[in-house]
Amino acid sequence: MIDYESLRIIWWVLIGVLLIGFAVTDGFDLGVGALLTLVGRTDQERRVMINTIGPHWDGNQVWFITAGGAIFAAWPLIYAAAFSGFYVALALTLIALWMRPLGFDYRSKLTNPTWRKSWDWALFAGGLIPALIFGVAFGNLFLGVPFEYDNMLKPTYSGNFFGLLTPFAILSGLVSVAMLLNHGSVWLQLKTDGKLQNRARSVSVVLSLLTAAFFALAGIYLAFGVDGYVITSEIDTFATSNPMTKEVAIESGAWLQNYVKYPWMIIAPVLGIAGALACAAFSKVNRSGFAFVASALTIAGIILTAGFSMFPFLMPSSTVPGASLTLWDASSSFLTLKVMFVVACILVPVVLSYTAYGFYVMHGRIKEADLNQSHTIY
């Protein structure tokens, strides 16, 4: 029999798995879109790039939808506060994501160069903007979000969109952009050949090194330039969720305390940097498969670093630190988490299975000669 405390930890882990799954699968979609005008030099090359992700992008969106739904069901207070506070940023993200299916379907409807270039830039925005906003959002979680609760646990957000654009948040956005664009360039190494593949390899080497550099710089900034949050009162990990029953202090270097308390967590930032450096090396010597694995491990390491550093916080409050949301006081009821856990045990393997099968069936490289052989190709 799983108790309430264990279920809360399990769902914290599962949300992390879903976020990593989304970043690894949909991440290369976003990366390819953002690289469309940089790596693709001709119309045919850009069509090849689009068709490398054509069979997968909509299926990969399942991870994004599932992560959002899981946060809503498992952590309703997080969902309410985040979607209210980051409303403009999330609206921009959704608008950018809408550009992708429109661009895929309409780009090649006309042969007019201006028409196609316009959709190329739309796909560029559809890949770059979400990657940037996701990173900026994570950066703001470390800084604290300006929200508070009244006696009825109704959240009030006192920030604005431009207030999200702080130096550390922008640096976090650059980490995300470099990481996902690199993932897209590695995917192109796997799925293309000739000049396009060589160009993607060169871009990957640069982006891998930028990912490692930005990530290391963000770690230094977090250690010396960002104050962290610490729970200073007793907290009942089995109690009904209520974020207003604890006391929280803001201390310098607090976001690094978990690495002292749980030394094994250091594997996450090490994996993030080592994976990026390995990806650069594998791309340099044209080992595309190993480079893709290294890029995926980099993504996992960076996301795990964020989760490990903030544990047990999920969404700290800069306005009223005691109102910060943690995995112990922001979750759904025991019954809800239990039912969801049973459903997840059944459906997550199903999603993994058909995702893996889809990649297996659609394996192989896309060449320019393939573009005119099927009416279903973009």
C-alpha angles and dihedrals in degrees: 000000000000115000128217095260092052092048091053091053092045091054091047087056093044093052087052090051091050092049091049090047090052094047094047097046106030089030094076089048090056091043095052091049092051091048094049096100094037105047100026110075100173135038091251093051091051091050089052090051092050092048093053087068097029096096094045114034097085093046090048089056087070089077091055094048092044093050091051092048092047092051090050092051101036100034107024094165090056091049093049096046096041097045091048097044097040094039098127093043092049091046090054089048093052092047089051091048090051088060091067102065090038091051094046093051101038105033097083097036089095130034093215107125093217091052092051095044090051091055090045089060090045089055089046090055090043089059102036102043098055091045091052096044094048090055094045090051092053090048091054091052089063091048094048128252119251101241137119140181132237125216090279091053091249109154123229119196116204101180134088138217096264090049087068091064099084123146094257092045091050090049089052088051090053090052089054094046094048091044097050096039088052089051089053092050091051090050089054089053089057097045106037139050142203122023093348092056092046091050091050090051092053092048091048093055091054095043093047091055091045090051092053092045096047092045093050091046090050089052092052091046090050092050098048108017107038125064115220135213127251130185106233100180133065114274126200106223091194098050128109111273114272118144093196096071099077140067122233130191129199113227137173113258093007093133089067097052094092090063089060094043095043107026093182089070089075087081089078100062090037089054091048094055098034091048092053093049091047090050091054091050095048092047090051092056094040098249095143098171093053090044091055092050090048091050091050090050089050090055091048091048094050095047092045090050090057092048096045093046094052098040122164091013119087102172117004120204118229091189099052109009091195089062091061113131119239134176088257098057108024102058132106122257124295092254093051093050091046094052091045091050091055091048091048092051088057103037104035092064088048091054091046091049098051091041091054091045091051092053091046094052094046097045121132136068127295114229132188089247089062094061096083098040099080135042090212096062119103 
